Amino acid sequence: MIHFLLQNRFDCKDVRVRLKDFCHILLPGIKTDSVIPIIQEIPLSDFELSLSEMHIFNMTRVLQIEKSMRLNGQLQPVIARAYERGYQLIDGFKRLAAAENLMMKSLQCRVLNIDITHAKVLLLSYNRPHQSMEALEEAKVLQDLRETDSLNQNSLAQLTGYSRSWVSRRLALIDKIDKEISSDIIMGVITSSHARALIKLPRGNQKEVAHVITSYRLSSRQSDSLVEAFLKAKDDKEQQYILTYPEKILFNDQLYPQEEPLLWKSFHNKGPSYRKHQGERLQKEYAEKKPVDTEKGE
């Protein structure tokens, strides 16, 4: 079935969603008949949440949605597919969590009659216009499609409507990142942008560099500079100095000053709250010296 879909794809990378004339939905990169969704009122207990494993739970965002739903009710239906005896949720996990907090009994749901492969593709499609998915979440979807449907990167690009280089970069986050770093992304300790810098390092060095990134609250651009300097270090001693005094790299100072400033001797003897405060100050000073990081998601 999956090979038939790939052979009969549209030559177009854009997601095609039409919410008029019965809300026909055409899947990206796949030539299919129009999917006519049905809007129903579904009890919260009837939703099946297995696809939530590919999402990073953002409690701050859930609370924002909960506040909106308390004031305005449900503004948009969630998306699900008919699944065994219930409904497998595809889009709307935060709305569901907010509804549970508000003790609502049901949600309006747009029900699609599609298979699991199409559902995974729609996980990417529905979040594409506003880029609400973390890169690691996108990587998890691609990894699952790769493993369950035995697809290579070219096939994944054709199926999802993204470029092969985009697919390759996302899969690298899964294939090259340390498991503990992956857990930190899920917990919101670091971002996927930081992870893209860290995967340039061997797995054995990723955790110690990630610790510096979180301690100093470095931006993604600063993290790139730190990783680049670490990779160019001549030996272990130089690498350790970079990790101990990352401000020397960020401010383009000499790597080995003749006399180490007393300020930075005392800095590393302080507690985490002090280092966090100083890290924020460093980031502000760095922003005044360097162009602001305006890098947007892909």
N, C-alpha and C positions, 0 to 999 in steps of 0.2 A: 504493500500500500504506500509506504513512504517513498519508495523509488518511483512509483507512478506519479506522485505529487511533484517530485523534483523534476521529472522529465517534462511535465506539463505546466511549468511555472510561468508567471508573467515576467517579462523583461522590465522589471521596475523594482526599485529598492524602497520606495516610500510605502508607509502603512496607508491603506485605503479604508477609511471608516466613513460610512454614510449613515447618518442618523435620521434620514427621512425616507419616505416611501417604504414603510415597514421596517426601518432601521436595518437595512441590508448591511452586512459586514463582510468584507473580503479580506482574507488573511494575506499578510505580506509575503511576496515571493512565491505564492502558491495559486495555481489556477483552480478555483473551486466554484461550485454553485453558491449563490448568495445564501448566507445563514440568516434566517429570520428569527430574531430573539423574541421571547415571550416574557413580559413583565408580570411577576407574581409576587404575592406577599408570602414570604417563607419564614417559618419559625426558626429562631436562632439555633435550636437544638438539631435542626435538620441539615445544617451545613457541615460538610466534610472538609477538614483543614490540612490534608497531607501536603498540599502545595505551599503551605506556610513555611515549610522547612527551607525553602529557597529565599525567604525574606529575612531581613534584619529588623528586629522589633525596635521601633523608635518610640519610647514612652512619651517623650515631649510632644511629638506629632500626634499621638493618640489623644493626649489631653487637650490639644488645640481643636481636634475634630470633635471631641466630646463637648467642649464649650459651644462650638458652632451648632451641634445637633441639639443641645439643650435649649438654645435660643431659637433656632430656625427649623428644627426637625431634620429629617433626611432629605438632602437636596438632590442627590444622585443615587440611582439604584446600584447595588453591587452587581458583580458579574459572576455567574456560576454556570456549570454544565450539569445536565442530568447525569447522575452517578449512582448506580446500583439503587439503593432505596432512599437516597438523599440527593444532595446537591454539592458538588465539589466546587469550592470557592476559588475563583481565578483572580478577581480584583475586588478589593474592599476589605482587606484584613484589618486595617486600622478602624474602619467604620464599624466592623463587627465587634472589635474590642471595646470601642466607645459605647456601642449599643448595650453590651453586657454590663458596663459600668453604670449606665443609665437605667438598667433593669427593664429594657424594652423587651417585648416578647417576639417581635418579628422585624424583618427588613424587606423593603421592596428590592426585588432581584430580577435582573435580566437573565433569563435562562436560555442557554445556547445548546443546541443538539450537535455537539462536536466530540471528537475523540481526544485522548489524552495528549497526543503529539500537538494537535492544534491548540489545546489549552495552554501548553507550555510556551508555544510561540506567542500567544496572546498575552502571557505574563510580561513579555518584553514590549509588545505592541502598545498596550494600554498605558504603560509608563513612559513611552518614548517621547511624546510631545513635550512634557514638562520635566523630563529627566529625573524622576523621583526615585529611581532605583539606584542603589550603590553599585559600583562596578563589580564588587564581589557577588552581589545578588544575581547580576546578569551572568557572571561566570558560572554560578551554580546551575542556572537554567541550561546553559550551553553544555556544561559537563554532563548533566543528566540526559540531555538529548544525545550526546555523543556516546554515552554508555548504553542507554536502553535501546537506541535505534541504530547503533554501530555506524555513526556518521563521521566522516572526516571534516576538516575545516572548510573545504570548498562546499560540501553539501550543507553544512550549517549556515554558511553565508547565503547560499541560495534559498534555503528554507526560511531564514529569519529576515532576509532583506538587508542585512548589514554587509559591510565589506569584509573580505577575508582577513585584512590586517586588524580590523576591529575585533573579529572573533579570536584571532591569534593572541592579541593583547589581553583579552578577558580570560582566556584559558590559561595564560601564563600565571595569572594571579592564583589559580588553583594548583597548578602543577609545580610552581617554584616557591610559593610562600610557605614559611614555617607554620605548623599547625597552631602554635600558640599565638602567632601574629594574626592568623585567621580568626581565632577566638577573640582577640582584642578588637578586631574590626566589628565583629558581631556585637560586642559589648559597648561599642562606641568609644573605645579608648583612643584609637587612631582611625584615620579615614582610608578609603581605598586609594586616594591620591598619594598618601604616605606609603602605602603598600607597593605602589608602582615603582617608587624609588627603591624600596627595600629588596624587591625581587632581583635587582641587579647584583646583590651580594650573595655569597654562599650562604646556605641555610644556617651554618654554624655561627655566622656573624650577625644575622638579622636581629636577634633578640637584644643584643647589647646596643646596637645602633638605634633600635626602636625605643629602648629605655631613655636614650639621650633625647630623642625626638619628643617623647611625652614629658620628660622632666623640664625641658626648655620651652615646651609648647611651640615647636617650630612649624612654620608653614610648609606647604608642599615644595615650594621653590627652595626654601632653606634646607629642607630634607634632601633634595636633589644635590645641592652643593656639598652637604655633609657626606653623602654617599660617594660622590665623585672624588672628594679629597681622601676618603678612607680607601678607596680602590687604588688611588695613586700612591699611597704610603709605601715607603721602601721596605719597612720591616714591622714586626710586632710592636716595637717600642714606639715608632711613629704613629701607628694605629691607635695605641693606647693613649698617647698624648692628645690626639684628635678627639677621642671620646671624652677625655677628661676636661679639655679646654676647647669646646666647639666654637666658642666666641672668637677664637683666633682665626678660624676658617671663615666665619660669617662676616668678619670685618676685614678680611684680607690682610691680617697682620703677619709678622714673621712667624714661622712655624715654631722656631726655638729662640725666644728672646733671651738675651744674656742674663737679664734679671727678671724673675717671675714677679709680676705685680702682687702686692700683698692682698689686694681686693679679691683676686681669684683664688688665693690660698685659703682665705677664710670662707669664700663662697661654698666650696665643696665640703666644708665641715658643718654647714648649717643643715637644718631639717628640710623636709620636702616642701612645706608651706613657704619657707623663705626662698627656696630655689624656684618655686612656681612664680612668686612675685617678681623675682629678679629676671626670670625668663620672659615674663610679659614685658618688663621694661626693655630688655634686650631686643625683643621683637619690634617694639615701637621705635627704638633708635635705629634698628636695621631698616625699617620701612622708610625712614627719613633719608637714609643714604642710598637705598636701592629702589627701583621702580616697584610699585605695588603689584602684588601677584593677582592678576585679573584672569588667570587661567580658568576656563569654563569646562564643565563636563563634556565628554565626548558623545 
